[in-house]
Every structure is written in structure tokens, then in C-alpha cells.
Amino acid sequence: MSFDPNVGGAELLRGARAEHRIVLTRDKRLRTAPDVVYLGSERVRDQLREVLRRFAIDPHRAALTRCSRCNAPLREISRETAANRVPSFVYSSQTRFSRCDSCGRIYWRATHPERIMAELARIET
Ligand SMILES: [Zn+2]
């Protein structure tokens, strides 16, 4: 389930409960519902801090282990498996690849993960 601005609060909560997910929200009307974490800050970095404080998440261990599109766990695949599924310049410059078994998206380490890890370092300070 991904965010859909056309889905109302009750339907959002039903969907999240069915998928055993927790709703992160700034919507004060939902703040007392079970399975909801109300984020007090309007700033994304502070919201991330709130989430890390609320849950026992090791961001360095958990980062980059799930698909950013569908949240399924990523599985490392061989370079050969990725060969015809990534741009040739990526294939020639990268050695490690992962795939989301749910949507099939291929991931590799590039500048994007470095920015994510830099952001995590900023949040922890
Ligand atoms: Zn996916």
C-alpha cells in the first residue's frame, strides 16, 4: 500500500491494519487511532528523528534493505543476472546489485545511497 491523497482516513487505517503497517501522519484527526504515529514536527529531518526515537530501528542496518517503490525486502543478485536489466554504463561501473522480488526493480550503489547515509548522519547529530 502506498500513499494515495484520495484515500480517506478510515480507509487508510483499514488498509494499514490489513497489511500490519503503521501510519505516520501529520493529520491530527488520526492521532488517537491505534497503529498511528502522529508526527509533531513539520520538518522532514525532525520527523525522521521522531520515527527513530519511537521505534527500535538501527538506521545504518535498515537503510537500503527495502524497495523504495513497494517496501518489499531487497535480495542481492549476481552481476550477470543484472546484466541486461540495467544501463550499460551502470553495469560496467558497478559490482553489486539487488532486486526487489515484488516489483522487479533493480538497485545498485551509486550516489543516491551515499546521500541517504549522509542524511542519516545529519539526523543523528
Ligand atoms: Zn519493489
Backbone and ligand atoms as CSV (ligand in chain L), in Angstrom:
chain,resi,resn,atom,element,x,y,z
A,1,MET,N,N,0.848,-1.182,0.000
A,1,MET,CA,C,0.000,0.000,0.000
A,1,MET,C,C,0.888,1.239,0.000
A,2,SER,N,N,0.590,2.169,-0.877
A,2,SER,CA,C,1.333,3.414,-0.880
A,2,SER,C,C,0.362,4.559,-0.645
A,3,PHE,N,N,0.915,5.714,-0.397
A,3,PHE,CA,C,0.087,6.864,-0.078
A,3,PHE,C,C,-0.765,7.269,-1.271
A,4,ASP,N,N,-2.018,7.513,-1.025
A,4,ASP,CA,C,-2.936,8.000,-2.061
A,4,ASP,C,C,-3.733,9.147,-1.447
A,5,PRO,N,N,-3.555,10.366,-1.963
A,5,PRO,CA,C,-4.235,11.517,-1.350
A,5,PRO,C,C,-5.753,11.433,-1.435
A,6,ASN,N,N,-6.277,10.559,-2.290
A,6,ASN,CA,C,-7.728,10.433,-2.420
A,6,ASN,C,C,-8.336,9.444,-1.433
A,7,VAL,N,N,-7.491,8.744,-0.681
A,7,VAL,CA,C,-7.985,7.773,0.291
A,7,VAL,C,C,-8.264,8.491,1.603
A,8,GLY,N,N,-9.450,8.303,2.150
A,8,GLY,CA,C,-9.820,8.933,3.410
A,8,GLY,C,C,-9.152,8.251,4.592
A,9,GLY,N,N,-9.253,8.906,5.763
A,9,GLY,CA,C,-8.595,8.397,6.959
A,9,GLY,C,C,-9.020,6.995,7.349
A,10,ALA,N,N,-10.334,6.721,7.332
A,10,ALA,CA,C,-10.814,5.404,7.754
A,10,ALA,C,C,-10.298,4.314,6.822
A,11,GLU,N,N,-10.319,4.593,5.541
A,11,GLU,CA,C,-9.847,3.598,4.576
A,11,GLU,C,C,-8.333,3.397,4.702
A,12,LEU,N,N,-7.629,4.491,4.938
A,12,LEU,CA,C,-6.185,4.410,5.138
A,12,LEU,C,C,-5.855,3.510,6.332
A,13,LEU,N,N,-6.576,3.721,7.435
A,13,LEU,CA,C,-6.336,2.921,8.636
A,13,LEU,C,C,-6.683,1.450,8.399
A,14,ARG,N,N,-7.794,1.199,7.700
A,14,ARG,CA,C,-8.169,-0.192,7.392
A,14,ARG,C,C,-7.089,-0.874,6.558
A,15,GLY,N,N,-6.604,-0.185,5.526
A,15,GLY,CA,C,-5.579,-0.747,4.652
A,15,GLY,C,C,-4.289,-1.018,5.407
A,16,ALA,N,N,-3.892,-0.071,6.255
A,16,ALA,CA,C,-2.663,-0.230,7.023
A,16,ALA,C,C,-2.782,-1.407,7.989
A,17,ARG,N,N,-3.933,-1.525,8.631
A,17,ARG,CA,C,-4.144,-2.622,9.577
A,17,ARG,C,C,-4.107,-3.965,8.857
A,18,ALA,N,N,-4.724,-4.035,7.690
A,18,ALA,CA,C,-4.756,-5.287,6.919
A,18,ALA,C,C,-3.344,-5.719,6.516
A,19,GLU,N,N,-2.454,-4.752,6.311
A,19,GLU,CA,C,-1.083,-5.062,5.895
A,19,GLU,C,C,-0.107,-5.007,7.072
A,20,HIS,N,N,-0.625,-4.900,8.281
A,20,HIS,CA,C,0.207,-4.844,9.502
A,20,HIS,C,C,1.231,-3.722,9.408
A,21,ARG,N,N,0.736,-2.559,8.982
A,21,ARG,CA,C,1.608,-1.398,8.874
A,21,ARG,C,C,1.201,-0.338,9.884
A,22,ILE,N,N,2.094,0.594,10.107
A,22,ILE,CA,C,1.828,1.716,10.992
A,22,ILE,C,C,1.756,2.972,10.143
A,23,VAL,N,N,0.750,3.787,10.398
A,23,VAL,CA,C,0.557,5.021,9.641
A,23,VAL,C,C,1.341,6.142,10.316
A,24,LEU,N,N,2.190,6.805,9.555
A,24,LEU,CA,C,2.872,8.002,10.024
A,24,LEU,C,C,2.102,9.177,9.452
A,25,THR,N,N,1.654,10.080,10.305
A,25,THR,CA,C,0.798,11.147,9.798
A,25,THR,C,C,0.985,12.452,10.550
A,26,ARG,N,N,0.603,13.537,9.864
A,26,ARG,CA,C,0.517,14.858,10.493
A,26,ARG,C,C,-0.953,15.247,10.665
A,27,ASP,N,N,-1.846,14.330,10.329
A,27,ASP,CA,C,-3.290,14.580,10.411
A,27,ASP,C,C,-3.745,14.397,11.865
A,28,LYS,N,N,-4.072,15.505,12.513
A,28,LYS,CA,C,-4.437,15.457,13.936
A,28,LYS,C,C,-5.690,14.631,14.191
A,29,ARG,N,N,-6.555,14.497,13.162
A,29,ARG,CA,C,-7.787,13.713,13.353
A,29,ARG,C,C,-7.479,12.233,13.561
A,30,LEU,N,N,-6.301,11.776,13.104
A,30,LEU,CA,C,-5.953,10.360,13.202
A,30,LEU,C,C,-5.057,10.053,14.397
A,31,ARG,N,N,-4.651,11.081,15.137
A,31,ARG,CA,C,-3.590,10.900,16.136
A,31,ARG,C,C,-3.937,9.944,17.266
A,32,THR,N,N,-5.207,9.736,17.561
A,32,THR,CA,C,-5.545,8.831,18.667
A,32,THR,C,C,-5.864,7.408,18.184
A,33,ALA,N,N,-5.866,7.195,16.892
A,33,ALA,CA,C,-6.172,5.853,16.377
A,33,ALA,C,C,-5.023,4.896,16.687
A,34,PRO,N,N,-5.360,3.618,16.904
A,34,PRO,CA,C,-4.278,2.646,17.098
A,34,PRO,C,C,-3.503,2.484,15.782
A,35,ASP,N,N,-2.310,2.035,15.883
A,35,ASP,CA,C,-1.459,1.824,14.705
A,35,ASP,C,C,-1.144,3.119,13.971
A,36,VAL,N,N,-1.184,4.237,14.696
A,36,VAL,CA,C,-0.864,5.536,14.101
A,36,VAL,C,C,0.212,6.211,14.945
A,37,VAL,N,N,1.189,6.773,14.279
A,37,VAL,CA,C,2.171,7.620,14.948
A,37,VAL,C,C,1.992,9.019,14.393
A,38,TYR,N,N,1.605,9.930,15.269
A,38,TYR,CA,C,1.431,11.326,14.876
A,38,TYR,C,C,2.783,12.016,14.950
A,39,LEU,N,N,3.185,12.651,13.844
A,39,LEU,CA,C,4.466,13.340,13.790
A,39,LEU,C,C,4.243,14.810,14.119
A,40,GLY,N,N,4.850,15.270,15.204
A,40,GLY,CA,C,4.623,16.621,15.671
A,40,GLY,C,C,5.307,17.684,14.840
A,41,SER,N,N,6.449,17.342,14.268
A,41,SER,CA,C,7.216,18.343,13.529
A,41,SER,C,C,6.748,18.442,12.078
A,42,GLU,N,N,6.949,19.634,11.517
A,42,GLU,CA,C,6.657,19.820,10.095
A,42,GLU,C,C,7.907,19.588,9.243
A,43,ARG,N,N,9.052,19.495,9.883
A,43,ARG,CA,C,10.315,19.348,9.148
A,43,ARG,C,C,10.665,17.869,8.995
A,44,VAL,N,N,11.015,17.484,7.769
A,44,VAL,CA,C,11.251,16.066,7.461
A,44,VAL,C,C,12.345,15.474,8.346
A,45,ARG,N,N,13.454,16.197,8.512
A,45,ARG,CA,C,14.542,15.663,9.344
A,45,ARG,C,C,14.082,15.405,10.773
A,46,ASP,N,N,13.298,16.320,11.328
A,46,ASP,CA,C,12.788,16.132,12.689
A,46,ASP,C,C,11.775,14.999,12.738
A,47,GLN,N,N,11.003,14.839,11.670
A,47,GLN,CA,C,10.065,13.719,11.612
A,47,GLN,C,C,10.815,12.393,11.603
A,48,LEU,N,N,11.916,12.339,10.857
A,48,LEU,CA,C,12.725,11.115,10.851
A,48,LEU,C,C,13.292,10.835,12.241
A,49,ARG,N,N,13.724,11.894,12.920
A,49,ARG,CA,C,14.207,11.719,14.299
A,49,ARG,C,C,13.107,11.143,15.189
A,50,GLU,N,N,11.869,11.654,15.044
A,50,GLU,CA,C,10.736,11.158,15.828
A,50,GLU,C,C,10.514,9.662,15.582
A,51,VAL,N,N,10.591,9.264,14.320
A,51,VAL,CA,C,10.366,7.855,13.972
A,51,VAL,C,C,11.481,6.983,14.564
A,52,LEU,N,N,12.720,7.446,14.470
A,52,LEU,CA,C,13.836,6.663,15.001
A,52,LEU,C,C,13.759,6.547,16.517
A,53,ARG,N,N,13.278,7.614,17.177
A,53,ARG,CA,C,13.117,7.569,18.633
A,53,ARG,C,C,11.990,6.621,19.027
A,54,ARG,N,N,10.924,6.625,18.245
A,54,ARG,CA,C,9.717,5.856,18.575
A,54,ARG,C,C,9.917,4.346,18.397
A,55,PHE,N,N,10.692,3.980,17.376
A,55,PHE,CA,C,10.881,2.564,17.064
A,55,PHE,C,C,12.345,2.182,17.237
A,56,ALA,N,N,12.569,0.917,17.533
A,56,ALA,CA,C,13.941,0.439,17.705
A,56,ALA,C,C,14.526,0.114,16.332
A,57,ILE,N,N,14.836,1.152,15.592
A,57,ILE,CA,C,15.377,0.984,14.244
A,57,ILE,C,C,16.839,1.413,14.256
A,58,ASP,N,N,17.702,0.532,13.782
A,58,ASP,CA,C,19.091,0.907,13.552
A,58,ASP,C,C,19.163,1.387,12.106
A,59,PRO,N,N,19.207,2.704,11.889
A,59,PRO,CA,C,19.110,3.205,10.518
A,59,PRO,C,C,20.240,2.735,9.621
A,60,HIS,N,N,21.406,2.490,10.202
A,60,HIS,CA,C,22.526,2.057,9.366
A,60,HIS,C,C,22.357,0.613,8.923
A,61,ARG,N,N,21.705,-0.172,9.755
A,61,ARG,CA,C,21.468,-1.558,9.388
A,61,ARG,C,C,20.243,-1.681,8.474
A,62,ALA,N,N,19.232,-0.849,8.735
A,62,ALA,CA,C,17.973,-0.971,7.998
A,62,ALA,C,C,17.977,-0.214,6.673
A,63,ALA,N,N,18.849,0.779,6.541
A,63,ALA,CA,C,18.827,1.593,5.322
A,63,ALA,C,C,19.174,0.759,4.100
A,64,LEU,N,N,18.491,1.022,3.031
A,64,LEU,CA,C,18.782,0.444,1.727
A,64,LEU,C,C,18.559,-1.060,1.677
A,65,THR,N,N,17.697,-1.590,2.524
A,65,THR,CA,C,17.399,-3.011,2.509
A,65,THR,C,C,16.013,-3.293,1.948
A,66,ARG,N,N,15.250,-2.218,1.664
A,66,ARG,CA,C,13.898,-2.407,1.129
A,66,ARG,C,C,13.704,-1.565,-0.119
A,67,CYS,N,N,12.769,-2.003,-0.924
A,67,CYS,CA,C,12.448,-1.310,-2.175
A,67,CYS,C,C,11.791,0.029,-1.855
A,68,SER,N,N,12.286,1.091,-2.484
A,68,SER,CA,C,11.709,2.416,-2.232
A,68,SER,C,C,10.351,2.566,-2.908
A,69,ARG,N,N,10.027,1.684,-3.830
A,69,ARG,CA,C,8.739,1.751,-4.513
A,69,ARG,C,C,7.654,0.986,-3.762
A,70,CYS,N,N,7.958,-0.248,-3.326
A,70,CYS,CA,C,6.891,-1.064,-2.744
A,70,CYS,C,C,7.229,-1.596,-1.346
A,71,ASN,N,N,8.397,-1.284,-0.828
A,71,ASN,CA,C,8.793,-1.613,0.539
A,71,ASN,C,C,9.093,-3.089,0.770
A,72,ALA,N,N,9.140,-3.899,-0.262
A,72,ALA,CA,C,9.497,-5.315,-0.098
A,72,ALA,C,C,11.007,-5.414,0.144
A,73,PRO,N,N,11.445,-6.476,0.841
A,73,PRO,CA,C,12.889,-6.628,1.073
A,73,PRO,C,C,13.649,-6.814,-0.246
A,74,LEU,N,N,14.872,-6.276,-0.294
A,74,LEU,CA,C,15.715,-6.451,-1.475
A,74,LEU,C,C,16.572,-7.690,-1.291
A,75,ARG,N,N,16.856,-8.352,-2.414
A,75,ARG,CA,C,17.695,-9.545,-2.387
A,75,ARG,C,C,18.857,-9.315,-3.345
A,76,GLU,N,N,20.069,-9.617,-2.854
A,76,GLU,CA,C,21.238,-9.423,-3.701
A,76,GLU,C,C,21.193,-10.418,-4.860
A,77,ILE,N,N,21.547,-9.939,-6.037
A,77,ILE,CA,C,21.587,-10.801,-7.216
A,77,ILE,C,C,22.976,-10.722,-7.831
A,78,SER,N,N,23.294,-11.693,-8.655
A,78,SER,CA,C,24.613,-11.696,-9.286
A,78,SER,C,C,24.696,-10.581,-10.333
A,79,ARG,N,N,25.909,-10.190,-10.615
A,79,ARG,CA,C,26.138,-9.161,-11.628
A,79,ARG,C,C,25.615,-9.640,-12.985
A,80,GLU,N,N,25.778,-10.930,-13.251
A,80,GLU,CA,C,25.316,-11.490,-14.532
A,80,GLU,C,C,23.801,-11.386,-14.650
A,81,THR,N,N,23.107,-11.618,-13.558
A,81,THR,CA,C,21.641,-11.533,-13.580
A,81,THR,C,C,21.187,-10.111,-13.898
A,82,ALA,N,N,21.939,-9.139,-13.425
A,82,ALA,CA,C,21.574,-7.734,-13.639
A,82,ALA,C,C,21.975,-7.237,-15.025
A,83,ALA,N,N,22.820,-7.986,-15.709
A,83,ALA,CA,C,23.474,-7.506,-16.933
A,83,ALA,C,C,22.534,-6.841,-17.937
A,84,ASN,N,N,21.468,-7.491,-18.298
A,84,ASN,CA,C,20.597,-6.935,-19.342
A,84,ASN,C,C,19.442,-6.118,-18.786
A,85,ARG,N,N,19.486,-5.840,-17.492
A,85,ARG,CA,C,18.370,-5.137,-16.877
A,85,ARG,C,C,18.754,-3.762,-16.352
A,86,VAL,N,N,20.016,-3.382,-16.535
A,86,VAL,CA,C,20.465,-2.052,-16.109
A,86,VAL,C,C,21.189,-1.403,-17.286
A,87,PRO,N,N,21.282,-0.078,-17.296
A,87,PRO,CA,C,22.028,0.590,-18.372
A,87,PRO,C,C,23.480,0.100,-18.412
A,88,SER,N,N,24.056,0.070,-19.598
A,88,SER,CA,C,25.404,-0.492,-19.760
A,88,SER,C,C,26.447,0.262,-18.939
A,89,PHE,N,N,26.292,1.588,-18.816
A,89,PHE,CA,C,27.284,2.329,-18.019
A,89,PHE,C,C,27.177,1.962,-16.538
A,90,VAL,N,N,25.997,1.594,-16.094
A,90,VAL,CA,C,25.822,1.140,-14.708
A,90,VAL,C,C,26.466,-0.230,-14.544
A,91,TYR,N,N,26.174,-1.110,-15.494
A,91,TYR,CA,C,26.731,-2.465,-15.418
A,91,TYR,C,C,28.259,-2.429,-15.412
A,92,SER,N,N,28.843,-1.571,-16.217
A,92,SER,CA,C,30.304,-1.549,-16.306
A,92,SER,C,C,30.952,-0.887,-15.094
A,93,SER,N,N,30.207,-0.082,-14.358
A,93,SER,CA,C,30.826,0.640,-13.237
A,93,SER,C,C,30.449,0.057,-11.867
A,94,GLN,N,N,29.495,-0.850,-11.810
A,94,GLN,CA,C,29.027,-1.392,-10.527
A,94,GLN,C,C,29.310,-2.887,-10.417
A,95,THR,N,N,29.497,-3.346,-9.186
A,95,THR,CA,C,29.765,-4.780,-8.994
A,95,THR,C,C,28.654,-5.483,-8.216
A,96,ARG,N,N,27.883,-4.718,-7.455
A,96,ARG,CA,C,26.846,-5.345,-6.624
A,96,ARG,C,C,25.473,-4.805,-6.996
A,97,PHE,N,N,24.529,-5.748,-7.081
A,97,PHE,CA,C,23.164,-5.390,-7.458
A,97,PHE,C,C,22.177,-6.117,-6.553
A,98,SER,N,N,21.032,-5.493,-6.356
A,98,SER,CA,C,19.941,-6.117,-5.609
A,98,SER,C,C,18.670,-5.989,-6.428
A,99,ARG,N,N,17.712,-6.870,-6.143
A,99,ARG,CA,C,16.432,-6.819,-6.848
A,99,ARG,C,C,15.301,-6.944,-5.837
A,100,CYS,N,N,14.241,-6.217,-6.133
A,100,CYS,CA,C,13.008,-6.361,-5.378
A,100,CYS,C,C,12.221,-7.498,-6.017
A,101,ASP,N,N,11.969,-8.548,-5.267
A,101,ASP,CA,C,11.232,-9.682,-5.826
A,101,ASP,C,C,9.763,-9.365,-6.042
A,102,SER,N,N,9.295,-8.294,-5.440
A,102,SER,CA,C,7.888,-7.927,-5.598
A,102,SER,C,C,7.633,-7.181,-6.903
A,103,CYS,N,N,8.398,-6.121,-7.168
A,103,CYS,CA,C,8.147,-5.316,-8.374
A,103,CYS,C,C,9.237,-5.483,-9.427
A,104,GLY,N,N,10.343,-6.146,-9.087
A,104,GLY,CA,C,11.386,-6.412,-10.068
A,104,GLY,C,C,12.405,-5.305,-10.256
A,105,ARG,N,N,12.251,-4.219,-9.515
A,105,ARG,CA,C,13.182,-3.097,-9.659
A,105,ARG,C,C,14.589,-3.529,-9.243
A,106,ILE,N,N,15.588,-3.068,-9.997
A,106,ILE,CA,C,16.992,-3.389,-9.712
A,106,ILE,C,C,17.646,-2.190,-9.020
A,107,TYR,N,N,18.447,-2.473,-8.010
A,107,TYR,CA,C,19.153,-1.419,-7.266
A,107,TYR,C,C,20.653,-1.658,-7.333
A,108,TRP,N,N,21.403,-0.587,-7.295
A,108,TRP,CA,C,22.850,-0.649,-7.212
A,108,TRP,C,C,23.311,0.542,-6.408
A,109,ARG,N,N,24.501,0.421,-5.893
A,109,ARG,CA,C,25.038,1.511,-5.080
A,109,ARG,C,C,25.584,2.588,-5.997
A,110,ALA,N,N,25.153,3.774,-5.780
A,110,ALA,CA,C,25.635,4.910,-6.575
A,110,ALA,C,C,25.615,6.122,-5.668
A,111,THR,N,N,25.339,7.260,-6.204
A,111,THR,CA,C,25.358,8.463,-5.368
A,111,THR,C,C,24.137,8.542,-4.470
A,112,HIS,N,N,23.037,7.942,-4.890
A,112,HIS,CA,C,21.807,8.027,-4.092
A,112,HIS,C,C,21.995,7.431,-2.687
A,113,PRO,N,N,22.539,6.205,-2.561
A,113,PRO,CA,C,22.770,5.676,-1.212
A,113,PRO,C,C,23.715,6.540,-0.385
A,114,GLU,N,N,24.718,7.125,-1.052
A,114,GLU,CA,C,25.642,7.980,-0.302
A,114,GLU,C,C,24.906,9.182,0.284
A,115,ARG,N,N,23.991,9.745,-0.467
A,115,ARG,CA,C,23.208,10.880,0.044
A,115,ARG,C,C,22.319,10.439,1.206
A,116,ILE,N,N,21.759,9.241,1.093
A,116,ILE,CA,C,20.903,8.734,2.175
A,116,ILE,C,C,21.720,8.561,3.450
A,117,MET,N,N,22.907,7.956,3.333
A,117,MET,CA,C,23.722,7.733,4.519
A,117,MET,C,C,24.198,9.064,5.112
A,118,ALA,N,N,24.487,10.038,4.269
A,118,ALA,CA,C,24.881,11.365,4.763
A,118,ALA,C,C,23.714,11.998,5.512
A,119,GLU,N,N,22.510,11.811,5.002
A,119,GLU,CA,C,21.321,12.360,5.660
A,119,GLU,C,C,21.123,11.703,7.023
A,120,LEU,N,N,21.326,10.386,7.093
A,120,LEU,CA,C,21.200,9.678,8.377
A,120,LEU,C,C,22.208,10.222,9.392
A,121,ALA,N,N,23.406,10.483,8.943
A,121,ALA,CA,C,24.425,11.039,9.849
A,121,ALA,C,C,23.985,12.395,10.378
A,122,ARG,N,N,23.335,13.191,9.518
A,122,ARG,CA,C,22.853,14.506,9.955
A,122,ARG,C,C,21.732,14.372,10.971
A,123,ILE,N,N,20.867,13.386,10.792
A,123,ILE,CA,C,19.738,13.201,11.695
A,123,ILE,C,C,20.207,12.804,13.087
A,124,GLU,N,N,21.275,12.034,13.151
A,124,GLU,CA,C,21.741,11.507,14.425
A,124,GLU,C,C,22.514,12.537,15.239
A,125,THR,N,N,22.808,13.686,14.655
A,125,THR,CA,C,23.565,14.681,15.406
A,125,THR,C,C,22.652,15.620,16.146
L,1,ZN,ZN,ZN,9.584,-3.215,-5.198
